[in-house]
Amino acid sequence: MTVRGTTARAASRVRLLWTAPVRRLLRPRVSLVFELVAVAAWIALIASAVTGDSHDGDRAGASHHHMPAPHEVHGASVSASASASVNVAMWALMSVAMMLPAAVPALVHVGTNSLRWRRRRAMATFAAVYLAVWIGYGALLLAPAQLWARLPEGVALACALALAAAWQLTVHKRRALRDCHRSSPLPPSGRRAVAGTCRFGLRQGWACLRSCWALMLVMAVASGGNGMLVWMAVLTGIVITERLARTPRRPTRLAAAVLAVAALAVLLPDTAWRWC
């Protein structure tokens, strides 16, 4: 009986080890809606990149026969403002796809510390404030985009990657990342609850911006290029790993090495081409 009981307990422990991850996966998640929003943003960006690549060939073939119409000169300012609006909209979509997953722990904190009847509204308020910080940063970052667009191809991206690698190793990065892991008590209801959620969203957005501004600078330089989706995947992986790791110092150093190698890989082919 003792042997059978021991065997049964061991078998039950093995089944628990196998089924526990599945149960956690199937358990209702308070942040599921926002995770699905991030997935939808990724799908939209992938679709935009695929359709953009398919139209680039048609535009390239038609560009040799295109002559500017007289009204195009007068409408240059209008087209420039429309292009700026499109760029900010794309940046907002990238912010949702890349930075919203990193805010899932904070969203769970807001959801579990809010009353059930106002949980979704509190989480939506937090997400809106958090993303507003990133969209504002993107609007400021895209304004001088023409400056690095004039640099030789690959130079601006290599510089941005090297800057991001250096920032990963600074004490300011570690402090900002530590602030990203800090929670905040939230009032249960009333205006104080709304104000507390907004303050928490601003605090988290500012901490995340201080931590990841250099990574998103890389994304701003690389956006619109052929490897935009690859850079998005790599940078999103770095952001999420740092945010979810219990001891983020090792992932941060590993990310610095990856970014430094990427900077050399981007710059060296151009340098070798000039010397040939």
Secondary structure, DSSP 8 states (H G I E B T S, - for coil): -HHHHHHHHHHHHHHHHHHHHHHHHHS--TTHHHHHHHHHHHHHHHHHHHHHHHHHHHHHHHGGG----HHHHHTHHHHHHHHHHHHHHHHHHHHHHHHTGGGHHHHHHHHHTS-GGGHHHHHHHHHHHHHHHHHHHHHHHHTTHHHHHTS-TTHHHHHHHHHHHHHHTSHHHHHHHHHHT------SSHHHHHHHHHHHHHHHHHHHHHHHHHHHHHHHHHTTSTTHHHHHHHHHHHHHHHHH-SSTHHHHHHHHHHHHHHHHHHHHHHHHHHH-
